Amino acid sequence: MEIKAGLLLSPMKFGGFEVDTAAGELRRNGARVKIQDLPFRVLVVLLNHAGDVVTRDQLRAELWGAETFVDAEAGLNTAIAKLREALGDSADQPRFIETLPKRGYRFREQASPAAQRDWIRRPLAIATVLLLLVIAFVVWRERAHQPRVTIAVVLFHNETGDTTFDQLAQQLTDGTVVVLAANPRYGVIGNAAILRTPRIFADIQKIGAELQADYLVLGQVQRVGGTLTVRAHLIRVSDQKHLWAQAMAGEAPRLDSLVPQTVADAVDVALGNGRQEYGRMQNYSNHARYVPAFHFVALPILLANFVYRAYQLRWGLSFGSGLAVATALALVLVALYARTFAMTVQDRVIRLEMRLRLREILPADMHGKIVLLSPRQLVGLRFASDAELPALVAQVTKDNIADAGAIKKMIKDWQADNLRA
């Protein structure tokens, strides 16, 4: 039989392995296996004649040639041993390489053409690029289409009786507008004529309706016991509720820098802007909680990794490939269950929080309804304002509205919850 080592012109596969003679590589389930040149050449010869007996003399002639003087016996024995080690094979219980005493060796499995790896890499590369583009688009859309919070800054009112402080009131107003406007999530209004009207406190609803503002920042410049004092307020237009108020005392130059920054910091805290829903005006249509890094980056990558590992099984099942698929699946499950566990804990906290809140808000004759509310009903009711809760609880229990989504749609004065998981 004539030995021909150059017949493997295309990658061949057998038992989970792939031999690429062009690259001089042996791969197992897609991972490169470390193998020296001589054992690799022995493998190529045996694969060319899979199922046939290849004598030791034929192997020596193919590997070293007739004119080369080396210790061929020892070299061939070492090459066969190294090849079996690379394949995880055994001389006593051979799966691939069978020793035939005094005759030679036989490769027991038939090799078949392997799909060109470029046809694997190319779709994976395209899929990866598309995934990254989708992630980028979703994150951009999430950020770009978030409704902005509109804040109107009313001219700070000089109540000192000294007109020399009119300029300070104007500077405090302008400074507050500048600092708030630096946040791209805020739409800041500071130059409308209605905001320059004195004694504006009685006209909150009018300002909100005319400017479509969600919040107002009001300020007073006063003298308290001979000390110059500025009182700043943040008021929600929908229910005219004070979310924050603070008095700051000092000389005019200090107040000029202190007040605007203090107001901006207070607005950030009051509106939950130190958290992930930065500057977002929450309502029913956008209250669903998505964390871009988790939902649109980490989770898709974990899913893609699982699909890729499962796809690699087409090269053959082994302990390593099976473990890789199981690990990829476990990572996906860990990510999903981590969020599920967090949501479960959150729901338990909401139940406790809402029952305590309802006991404080509801009239005594309605306390008996609290125990009738299911966990899903309590979850839906948590977005309602204190003023709206009694009527909602009465309607929910009367009509037995069990769906949290339906309850949320009934809320007219939505109270944002920016601490959700």
Order of alpha helices (4+ residues) and beta strands (2+ residues): beta-beta-beta-beta-alpha-beta-alpha-alpha-beta-beta-beta-alpha-beta-beta-alpha-beta-alpha-beta-beta-beta-alpha-alpha-alpha-alpha-alpha-alpha
